[in-house]
Structures are given as structure tokens and as C-alpha cells.
């Protein structure tokens, strides 16, 4: 329509920066810890998968890093069709959001200012930064890394989490399949 078809950064999305590259191209050993591969199902089918119990019944759901109540077009359907099928609904949130109000368990997570050793990439540019904590965690809040590590240890699956967050950041930079990420010093 504007004569920009085929031109760099003129498409529907210019989201091609480090944040996207880090999320979409994780180190292989992180995707298959201990050689184990999980199942992938489209997130847009979440409500139907839970409500219909197909391809298998889902009885527990843990949502994190996603403001489901404000970002999902399926929020009402989730509350009406999927939530009644769950035996346990857990959310990790900084605030008591609309989704957290429905949760059986709310795990308080740290805010932007409390997170330490977090690699942050731009969404529309190739700026990257290493974010360090400005303040200690408030109250009972914990960073996602600590929450995952603790849960995995309680489930006797903690071997893959015995790495410090600093070392994990360095490993992402060093072992990432995208040379634009490994070039970061």
C-alpha cells in the first residue's frame, strides 16, 4: 500500500531485536534439560485445551510473566470455561491483578527494580543491558529464577538450576545460536 513491501523494517512487525532473539532462540541445552523434551501446544488454544481436556486433561496451570486478564482476548472464556476444570491455578504476580484474584496461590515476584542479573533486550533496536537490582526484594517477593529453582529442588529436579544467575547471563551470551547475541561483550 505504501510501496514498502520487501524493505527492511517495513513489514507488519519490526520486532527483530535482542529481546526477540533471546526469547525465540534459547540455547539448545536450556530447551531440553537432561535431554528431556516437553510438549508444545499453541497458547491461542489454551482455553479449548483445558475446557475439552484434549489432547489430555490439564488440572494445574501456573501463569507468569503475562498479564492474562489485561492481555488475553480469551480472558472471559478462560474464567467461564477453563478455570472450573482446574484443580489448581497459580499465578506469579507483582500486584493483585484480576487474574491473581482467581488464583488459588499467588507467588509474589520481584519488580523491575528488585531483579538482579537480568539481561534486557530492546524490542525494536539492538540495545541490550544487564540490569542489576536497585533495591532488595520487598516483603516475600522473589525473582522468577529463585522461584523456579526452589520449585525444581522441591520436586527433586533441581540439578539444572544449580547455576548462579550471573553465570546464566554469561552462558546465554556465550552459547546463544545468534551471532548478534554472542558478540555482546
N, C-alpha and C positions, 0 to 999 in steps of 0.2 A: 504494500500500500504506500509506503514511503520510499521505496526503492532501496531498502536496506537488506533485502534477503541475501544471505551468504556473507554478509560483512561481519567481522568480529564484533562481539558485544552488542549486536543489533537484533538479537533474537528475542524470544519470549523471556528468557532468563539469562542474566549475566553472572549468575551465581557460580563462579568458577575459581574462587579464591581459596586460600589455605583452609578455611573452616570447612568448606565443602570437600576439599581433597582429603583432609584428615578424617572426616566422618565416613566418606564413601570408600576410602581405600586404606583400611586399617592394616597393620602388619598381619600377615597370614597366621602367625602363631597366636595372635590375640583372638582371631576369629574361630580357631579350632584348638582351644587349650587341651593339651594332652591328647591331641588327635580326635577329640570329640566334636561332632558337628551337630548343631541344633537344627530345629525346623524353622523355616521361614514361611510366613503367611502374610498376605498383604494387609497393612493396617487399615485400609479402607473397608475391609471385610470383618473387622473386629466384632461389631455388634452381631452380625449374622452368624459368625463362627461360635460365639458364646451362646446366643439365643437358641440356635439349632443344634448345638453340641456336635457339630460336624466340621472337620473330619474326626474330631474326638472331643469329649467333654472337657471344658475348661472350668475349674472350680475356684481357682485363685487367680487374681490379677493384681499386679503391682505396677502402678504408673508413676513415672518420674520424669523430670525434665520436660514436661509437657503440660501446659495449662489446658487440660482436656475440656473443661467447662467453657472456656472462652475461645478455644481454637478449633474445636471439632464441630463440623456440621451435623454430626450424629449424636450430639450430647443428649437430647431428649429421648431419642431411640435407645441410647445406652441405658438411661435411667429406667425406662419403661420395660425394655425387652431383655437386656443383658444383665443388669445389676441383680434382678431377682434370682438369676440362675447361679450367681457366685456365692460360694460359702465364705470367702474371704476376699475383701477388697482393701488393698493397701495403697496409699499414696505417699510420696516423698514431696514435701512442700515447705516453702519458707513461711507461708501465711495460711490462714484458714480460708482457703478458696472454696468455691462452690463444689468442686469435685471432692475436696477434703471433707466437706460436711457429710458426704455419703459414705466415707471410708470407715472401715472397721478399725483400722490402725492408720495413724498419721505419723510418719517418721520426719521429724524436723531436720531440714537440711540447712547448710550454711548459705549465706548470701554472697554476693559478688565480693564484698569487702572482707569476708572471712575465709575465702577459698585460697589455698596455698598450692603452689606448683601446678598451675592450670595454664595450659597452652591455649591461647585465644587467637583465632584467625579471623580476618575480616571476611565479610560476606561478598563484597563487591570490589575488593582490592587485595593486593598481595602483602598487606601489612600483617605481621604476626607479633605477638608479645607473650612474654612469660609473666603471668600475673602471680604476685605474691600477696599473702594476707596483709591487710592493713590493720585489722583488729582480730583478737582471738574469737573463736566461736561463742555466740551468745546462748546462754541457757543450756539446753540439752541438744542443741543443733550439732550435727556432724556433717562433714563433707561426704559427697557421694562415694568417694574412694573408701573411706573408713566404714561407711555403711555396708558396701559390697564385701569388703574384706572380712568384716565381722560376721556377716551372714554366711559367707562361704566357709569360714572357720567353724562356725556352729554346725554346719552341715557336713563337716569333715571333707571339704573341698577347697581348703584354703591354700594349697600348695602354689597355685598360680597367682596368688595375691601377695606372696612374700617378696615384694619389691617395694622400695620406697617411692612415693610419688615423684620425687626429683629424678630418680633413676628411670621411672616410667616415661617421664617427659623426654629425657635424653634418648631413650630407646625409640620412642615414636619418631623423633627427628632423625636418628641414625638408621633405622631399619625400614622406614616408610618406602613403599614402592614408587612414589612420585619423586623424581629428582628435584623438583622445586621445593619440596619439604626437606629432603636430606641436605640440601645446600644451605639451610639455615644454620647459622653459627651460634 
